[in-house]
Amino acid sequence: MSQPNEIALSLTSENVGAYCQELMRQSPNAGHALAALTGMQTFMAFMVPSGSHATSAYRAIMGVIAQHAASARKQLLEESTDALVRALRAR
């Protein structure tokens, strides 16, 4: 049972995946999405007790976040490449 000054979270790979998709959709660009996803990874690693890091649920949730972060990295690279090509052509 949670203490009065605590908040208990119940996370599944499904609801974290849905949140990540919404985060990607609402982010103004891939860089913002990646920053938010990296923050989620750090939050999870810090807030989840270290003894729970080996559980299948933790690994699945972190895997979902990592997949979305990899997608955001790829999109950021594509956006940056496109911007670079446009800048070089404008020279």
C-alpha positions in Angstrom: 0.0 0.0 0.0 1.3 3.5 -0.9 2.1 6.0 1.8 0.1 9.3 1.7 3.0 11.0 0.1 3.6 8.4 -2.6 2.2 7.7 -6.0 2.0 4.2 -7.2 2.3 3.6 -11.0 1.1 0.5 -12.9 2.9 0.3 -16.2 2.6 -2.3 -18.9 4.5 -2.5 -22.2 1.2 -1.8 -23.9 0.3 1.4 -22.1 3.9 2.7 -22.2 3.9 1.9 -26.0 0.7 3.9 -26.4 2.1 6.8 -24.4 5.3 6.7 -26.6 3.2 6.8 -29.8 1.3 9.8 -28.5 4.5 11.5 -27.4 6.0 11.0 -30.9 2.8 12.3 -32.5 2.6 15.4 -30.3 6.3 16.3 -30.4 7.1 19.3 -32.6 10.1 17.4 -34.0 12.2 14.3 -33.6 14.7 16.0 -31.3 12.0 16.9 -28.8 10.6 13.3 -29.0 14.0 11.8 -28.5 14.7 14.1 -25.5 11.4 13.1 -23.9 12.0 9.4 -24.5 15.5 9.6 -23.1 14.0 11.3 -20.0 11.6 8.4 -19.7 14.4 5.9 -19.8 16.3 7.8 -17.1 13.2 8.1 -15.0 12.5 4.4 -15.2 16.1 3.4 -14.4 16.2 5.7 -11.4 12.8 5.2 -10.0 12.3 1.5 -10.4 14.1 -0.4 -7.6 17.3 -2.0 -8.9 16.1 -5.4 -7.9 13.2 -5.1 -10.4 15.5 -4.3 -13.3 15.9 -8.0 -14.1 12.2 -8.6 -14.4 10.5 -9.4 -17.7 8.1 -6.5 -17.2 10.9 -4.0 -16.7 12.8 -5.3 -19.7 9.7 -5.2 -21.9 8.9 -1.7 -20.9 12.4 -0.4 -21.4 12.5 -2.3 -24.7 9.4 -0.5 -25.9 10.9 2.9 -24.9 14.2 1.9 -26.6 12.4 1.0 -29.8 10.6 4.4 -29.9 13.9 6.2 -29.1 15.6 4.4 -32.0 12.8 5.4 -34.3 13.1 9.0 -33.1 16.9 8.9 -33.6 16.4 7.7 -37.1 13.9 10.4 -37.8 16.2 13.0 -36.3 19.0 11.8 -38.5 16.8 12.0 -41.6 15.6 15.5 -40.6 19.1 16.7 -40.0 20.3 15.2 -43.3 17.5 16.9 -45.2 18.3 20.2 -43.6 22.0 19.8 -44.4 21.3 19.0 -48.0 18.9 22.0 -48.3 21.6 24.3 -46.8 24.3 23.0 -49.1 22.1 23.4 -52.2 21.3 27.0 -51.1 25.0 27.9 -51.0 
